[in-house]
Amino acid sequence: MAGEKKGLQLLDFWVSPFGQRCRIALSEKGLPYEYLEQDLGNKSELLLRSNPVHKKIPVLLHDGRPVCESLIIVQYIDEAFPGKDGKPALLPADPYARAQARFWADYVDKKLYDCGTRLWKLKGEAQQQARKEMLEILRTLDGALGDGKFFGGEAFGFADVAIAPFTAWFLTYERHGEFSVEEECPRLVAWAKRCGERESVAKNLTPPEKVYEFICGMKKRFGIE
C-alpha cells in the first residue's frame, strides 16, 4: 500500500465492542491514532481494500499496512509498541499466564457476542435458551475472575481489554433476558466498575443506554417486535 498515510489509523464503528478493544489498547499504550468511522451499510473502498477477506471492522492501519481481527490487532499493538513511555505490556511475560489470557479472550469471542445477539433477536423458547446460555457464560467469567482485581491478577491486561467492552452491553442483556448481572455475578460487576475507572476504558466505551438504543433501532430495522 505504497503512498498510504503514515502512522496509526483505526477503521471502526462507534458501537462495536471489537473496535473498542483496539481503542482501549491504543489508549493503554498512549498511542496517538486517527479514528476513521465506517459506514457498514456502504463500506468504503479503504475498508474493502484493507480487509478483502472478511470486509469487516476493525482494521488497524500502521503506516498503511492493515492488521485485521480485534484480538490480533490488540496483540500487534502490544508487540509493535513494547514499553512505550514506560507503559506495561498487555500480555504477561509468563507463557502460562499468556495462554490463560488468550483463552478467556477467545472464550468471549466464541460465546458472549453470539449469545447476546440471539438474546435480543429471538423469541419464545429460543430466547429462553439464549438466556440460559448467557447466564452460564457470565457465571463462568465470574468464576474465572474469582477474587482477583483483574483477569490477570493485580494488573489490567489482555483479557480485561478483550472483555471490558462487553460490559457496556450488560444493560441490553439484562433488559432482553430479564435478569440482573449484579445479582448473578457480583464479582464480574465489581470488576466492570474497576475497569470503568480507567481512563482508557471510560473514554472508549459506549454508554450502556446508547448501546440499548442502538439495539432497539436494529430490532425495528429487522422487524422484530
Buried (B, 14 or more C-beta within 10 A) or exposed (E): EEEBEEEBBBBBBEBBBBBBBBBBBBBBBEBEBEEBEBEEEEBBEBBEEBBEEEBBBBBBBBEBEBBBBBBEBBBBBBEBBEEEEEBEBBBBEEEEBBEBBBEBBEBBBEBBBEBBEBBBBBEEEEBBBBBEBBBEBBEBBBEBBEEEBBBBEEEBBBBBBBBBBBBBBBBBBBBBBEBEBBEBBEBBBBBBEBBEEBEBBEEBBBEBEBBBBBBBEBBEEEEEE
